Amino acid sequence: MFFYAKSNYTAELKLEIVQKYFNEKVSIYSLETGYGISKGDIRKWSIQFMHKTWNLWWRF
């Protein structure tokens, strides 16, 4: 499962939800460049979450 969130508070909320309910690694990457970062201003980056067994695209 992949998803991204672009708005400031929505991205932070979705990151928290994913970490809580899926307990998987979350990476932050730029939609513009496609380059990932380990940390940074989440308001300027998008969240990508990949679940090992699901093949769904979630857009918030």
ChimeraX attribute file (.defattr): number of C-alpha atoms within 10 A of each C-alpha:
attribute: neighborCount
match mode: 1-to-1
recipient: residues
	/A:1	13
	/A:2	14
	/A:3	15
	/A:4	21
	/A:5	21
	/A:6	17
	/A:7	14
	/A:8	14
	/A:9	12
	/A:10	14
	/A:11	20
	/A:12	16
	/A:13	11
	/A:14	16
	/A:15	21
	/A:16	12
	/A:17	12
	/A:18	15
	/A:19	13
	/A:20	10
	/A:21	8
	/A:22	12
	/A:23	10
	/A:24	13
	/A:25	11
	/A:26	17
	/A:27	15
	/A:28	22
	/A:29	21
	/A:30	15
	/A:31	15
	/A:32	8
	/A:33	7
	/A:34	10
	/A:35	10
	/A:36	15
	/A:37	12
	/A:38	8
	/A:39	10
	/A:40	10
	/A:41	10
	/A:42	19
	/A:43	15
	/A:44	14
	/A:45	23
	/A:46	25
	/A:47	23
	/A:48	20
	/A:49	21
	/A:50	17
	/A:51	14
	/A:52	8
	/A:53	7
	/A:54	9
	/A:55	10
	/A:56	11
	/A:57	12
	/A:58	12
	/A:59	9
	/A:60	11
